[in-house]
Amino acid sequence: MEAPGFEAEEDPAAFAAAREALLAAGAADADVFVDLMVHYWQTTDGGFAATQGLDQRSIAVAGERLSAMLAQPSGWVSETADYRFWSRYIRWADFGGAFEIEDCIDLLEQSPDYREPVFFVYAASAGRRFGDEAAALWKRLQADSTLRAKYVRSVVQSVRLVGPLR
């Protein structure tokens, strides 16, 4: 379910407000919830915040909402593959939580229609695993303007630029 009218980087506050409104109205699906969670995670990144000229209050709100979304997601969201992946990924990336390639392989096998974990396996294996699928994921996400999609594309692209480590 797409919240219309706002590119994530053009107006991060409006993007978040539109998705928060969908959540509050009960009109959001798991993609909206996870897009917003990843949006808040990226908003708390110093580099993103600086390039967007975000004030300390906006960064603090994003951090508070991210913490709440990680701690107590809506009941139905916590069971979705994308929430399970991203909540673990964010905890791993920011807080050093445990997260292994095998965890993603298990998730991919349990939810064959959900392919985002491919980018983690591709990156964590230094480009040795899921190369074709990571390239297809990158291509599929080209038209998606969410920070979530941009993040996935940037990880895949960075591994592609470096190439497989030997």
DRENRORO-660878 format. One record per residue (C-alpha): residue number from 0; z, x, y. Coordinates in nm, 4 decimals. Example, Ala and Ser with C-alpha at 12.3 -4.5 7.8 and 13.67 -1.06 7.14 Angstrom:
2
seq 0; Z 0.7800; X 1.2300; Y -0.4500
seq 1; Z 0.7140; X 1.3670; Y -0.1060
END
This chain:
166
seq 0; Z 0.0000; X 0.0000; Y 0.0000
seq 1; Z -0.1214; X 0.1724; Y 0.3124
seq 2; Z 0.0554; X 0.1278; Y 0.6435
seq 3; Z -0.2362; X 0.0996; Y 0.8860
seq 4; Z -0.3115; X 0.2876; Y 1.1995
seq 5; Z -0.1125; X 0.6094; Y 1.1984
seq 6; Z -0.2106; X 0.9550; Y 1.0845
seq 7; Z 0.0942; X 1.1472; Y 0.9691
seq 8; Z 0.0394; X 1.4421; Y 1.2017
seq 9; Z -0.0935; X 1.2490; Y 1.5013
seq 10; Z 0.2262; X 1.0498; Y 1.5466
seq 11; Z 0.4964; X 1.1308; Y 1.2896
seq 12; Z 0.7456; X 0.8849; Y 1.4401
seq 13; Z 0.4991; X 0.5946; Y 1.4362
seq 14; Z 0.3950; X 0.6816; Y 1.0808
seq 15; Z 0.7587; X 0.6736; Y 0.9680
seq 16; Z 0.8353; X 0.3551; Y 1.1634
seq 17; Z 0.5411; X 0.1712; Y 1.0066
seq 18; Z 0.6533; X 0.2646; Y 0.6573
seq 19; Z 1.0181; X 0.1880; Y 0.7313
seq 20; Z 0.9075; X -0.1590; Y 0.8465
seq 21; Z 0.7261; X -0.2139; Y 0.5168
seq 22; Z 1.0372; X -0.1073; Y 0.3251
seq 23; Z 1.2622; X -0.3334; Y 0.5321
seq 24; Z 1.0280; X -0.6286; Y 0.4761
seq 25; Z 1.0218; X -0.5682; Y 0.1016
seq 26; Z 0.6455; X -0.5195; Y 0.1250
seq 27; Z 0.6322; X -0.1577; Y 0.0097
seq 28; Z 0.5329; X -0.0134; Y -0.3230
seq 29; Z 0.6498; X 0.3175; Y -0.4692
seq 30; Z 0.3663; X 0.5063; Y -0.2961
seq 31; Z 0.4915; X 0.3948; Y 0.0457
seq 32; Z 0.8492; X 0.4942; Y -0.0430
seq 33; Z 0.7482; X 0.8356; Y -0.1779
seq 34; Z 0.5010; X 0.8983; Y 0.1071
seq 35; Z 0.7848; X 0.8337; Y 0.3493
seq 36; Z 1.0292; X 1.0511; Y 0.1552
seq 37; Z 0.7823; X 1.3431; Y 0.1516
seq 38; Z 0.7026; X 1.2751; Y 0.5186
seq 39; Z 1.0710; X 1.3116; Y 0.6065
seq 40; Z 1.0970; X 1.6246; Y 0.3926
seq 41; Z 0.8030; X 1.7853; Y 0.5725
seq 42; Z 0.9368; X 1.6665; Y 0.9103
seq 43; Z 1.2538; X 1.8683; Y 0.8484
seq 44; Z 1.0446; X 2.1824; Y 0.7957
seq 45; Z 1.0848; X 2.4081; Y 1.0975
seq 46; Z 0.7184; X 2.5053; Y 1.1141
seq 47; Z 0.5970; X 2.1451; Y 1.1051
seq 48; Z 0.8618; X 2.0328; Y 1.3542
seq 49; Z 0.7654; X 2.3118; Y 1.5940
seq 50; Z 0.3914; X 2.2462; Y 1.5773
seq 51; Z 0.4531; X 1.8746; Y 1.6344
seq 52; Z 0.6992; X 1.9317; Y 1.9171
seq 53; Z 0.9637; X 1.7227; Y 1.7425
seq 54; Z 1.3009; X 1.7015; Y 1.9097
seq 55; Z 1.6282; X 1.7730; Y 1.7326
seq 56; Z 1.7128; X 1.4025; Y 1.7092
seq 57; Z 1.3872; X 1.3257; Y 1.5226
seq 58; Z 1.4499; X 1.6125; Y 1.2825
seq 59; Z 1.8094; X 1.4978; Y 1.2262
seq 60; Z 1.7004; X 1.1379; Y 1.1572
seq 61; Z 1.4388; X 1.2637; Y 0.9110
seq 62; Z 1.7023; X 1.4728; Y 0.7343
seq 63; Z 1.9446; X 1.1800; Y 0.7143
seq 64; Z 1.6790; X 0.9447; Y 0.5779
seq 65; Z 1.5573; X 1.2055; Y 0.3282
seq 66; Z 1.9117; X 1.2563; Y 0.2022
seq 67; Z 1.9596; X 0.8816; Y 0.1638
seq 68; Z 1.6284; X 0.8387; Y -0.0159
seq 69; Z 1.7132; X 1.1189; Y -0.2570
seq 70; Z 2.0673; X 0.9916; Y -0.3150
seq 71; Z 2.0059; X 0.6185; Y -0.3502
seq 72; Z 1.6479; X 0.5035; Y -0.3797
seq 73; Z 1.5703; X 0.1381; Y -0.4241
seq 74; Z 1.6397; X 0.0557; Y -0.7890
seq 75; Z 1.2780; X -0.0046; Y -0.8829
seq 76; Z 1.1569; X 0.3128; Y -0.7110
seq 77; Z 1.3849; X 0.5468; Y -0.9041
seq 78; Z 1.2051; X 0.4596; Y -1.2278
seq 79; Z 0.8560; X 0.5437; Y -1.1025
seq 80; Z 0.6866; X 0.8660; Y -1.2059
seq 81; Z 0.6061; X 0.9666; Y -0.8491
seq 82; Z 0.9659; X 0.9266; Y -0.7334
seq 83; Z 1.0976; X 1.1144; Y -1.0363
seq 84; Z 0.8536; X 1.3983; Y -0.9681
seq 85; Z 0.8976; X 1.4268; Y -0.5919
seq 86; Z 1.2756; X 1.3881; Y -0.5895
seq 87; Z 1.3066; X 1.6735; Y -0.8391
seq 88; Z 1.0410; X 1.8803; Y -0.6632
seq 89; Z 1.2116; X 1.8479; Y -0.3237
seq 90; Z 1.5498; X 1.9345; Y -0.4727
seq 91; Z 1.3913; X 2.2385; Y -0.6403
seq 92; Z 1.2004; X 2.3508; Y -0.3296
seq 93; Z 1.4817; X 2.3065; Y -0.0786
seq 94; Z 1.8036; X 2.3265; Y -0.2744
seq 95; Z 1.7214; X 2.5391; Y -0.5787
seq 96; Z 1.7536; X 2.2588; Y -0.8313
seq 97; Z 1.6285; X 2.3145; Y -1.1834
seq 98; Z 1.2619; X 2.2322; Y -1.2312
seq 99; Z 1.0316; X 2.3788; Y -1.4914
seq 100; Z 0.6675; X 2.3536; Y -1.5892
seq 101; Z 0.7785; X 2.1785; Y -1.9077
seq 102; Z 0.9456; X 1.9054; Y -1.7002
seq 103; Z 0.6107; X 1.8327; Y -1.5370
seq 104; Z 0.4235; X 1.8465; Y -1.8660
seq 105; Z 0.6685; X 1.5880; Y -2.0033
seq 106; Z 0.6185; X 1.3668; Y -1.6987
seq 107; Z 0.2404; X 1.3965; Y -1.7256
seq 108; Z 0.2597; X 1.2942; Y -2.0919
seq 109; Z 0.4963; X 1.0028; Y -2.0198
seq 110; Z 0.2855; X 0.8763; Y -1.7271
seq 111; Z -0.0771; X 0.9700; Y -1.7981
seq 112; Z -0.2083; X 0.7838; Y -1.4911
seq 113; Z 0.0126; X 0.9850; Y -1.2532
seq 114; Z -0.1364; X 1.3309; Y -1.1995
seq 115; Z 0.0391; X 1.4842; Y -0.8957
seq 116; Z 0.2640; X 1.7105; Y -1.1080
seq 117; Z -0.0541; X 1.9021; Y -1.1922
seq 118; Z -0.0252; X 2.0866; Y -0.8590
seq 119; Z 0.3182; X 2.2205; Y -0.9543
seq 120; Z 0.2045; X 2.3346; Y -1.2992
seq 121; Z -0.1035; X 2.4934; Y -1.1443
seq 122; Z 0.1000; X 2.6787; Y -0.8823
seq 123; Z 0.3906; X 2.7730; Y -1.1095
seq 124; Z 0.1495; X 2.9132; Y -1.3672
seq 125; Z -0.0251; X 3.1143; Y -1.0931
seq 126; Z -0.3455; X 2.9187; Y -1.1502
seq 127; Z -0.3601; X 2.9718; Y -1.5257
seq 128; Z -0.2998; X 2.6086; Y -1.6239
seq 129; Z -0.4658; X 2.2834; Y -1.5128
seq 130; Z -0.7199; X 2.4584; Y -1.2892
seq 131; Z -0.9920; X 2.1971; Y -1.3270
seq 132; Z -0.7490; X 1.9109; Y -1.2878
seq 133; Z -0.5880; X 2.0714; Y -0.9805
seq 134; Z -0.9335; X 2.1049; Y -0.8239
seq 135; Z -1.0053; X 1.7380; Y -0.8985
seq 136; Z -0.6683; X 1.6373; Y -0.7487
seq 137; Z -0.7421; X 1.8432; Y -0.4367
seq 138; Z -1.0798; X 1.6740; Y -0.4004
seq 139; Z -0.9383; X 1.3241; Y -0.4603
seq 140; Z -0.6782; X 1.3770; Y -0.1868
seq 141; Z -0.9261; X 1.5008; Y 0.0752
seq 142; Z -0.9448; X 1.1648; Y 0.2526
seq 143; Z -0.5695; X 1.1003; Y 0.2395
seq 144; Z -0.3946; X 1.1780; Y 0.5708
seq 145; Z -0.0343; X 1.1590; Y 0.4503
seq 146; Z 0.1814; X 1.4698; Y 0.4665
seq 147; Z 0.2280; X 1.4255; Y 0.0930
seq 148; Z -0.1459; X 1.4660; Y 0.0288
seq 149; Z -0.1769; X 1.7486; Y 0.2794
seq 150; Z 0.1090; X 1.9322; Y 0.1130
seq 151; Z -0.0449; X 1.8982; Y -0.2343
seq 152; Z -0.3833; X 2.0137; Y -0.1045
seq 153; Z -0.2276; X 2.3133; Y 0.0696
seq 154; Z -0.0462; X 2.4268; Y -0.2453
seq 155; Z -0.3598; X 2.3952; Y -0.4580
seq 156; Z -0.5682; X 2.5695; Y -0.1917
seq 157; Z -0.3235; X 2.8569; Y -0.1592
seq 158; Z -0.3346; X 2.9230; Y -0.5341
seq 159; Z -0.7152; X 2.8978; Y -0.5289
seq 160; Z -0.7353; X 3.1535; Y -0.2461
seq 161; Z -0.5115; X 3.4017; Y -0.4250
seq 162; Z -0.6637; X 3.3324; Y -0.7642
seq 163; Z -0.4992; X 3.3513; Y -1.1029
seq 164; Z -0.2528; X 3.6366; Y -1.1356
seq 165; Z -0.3050; X 3.8576; Y -1.4335
END
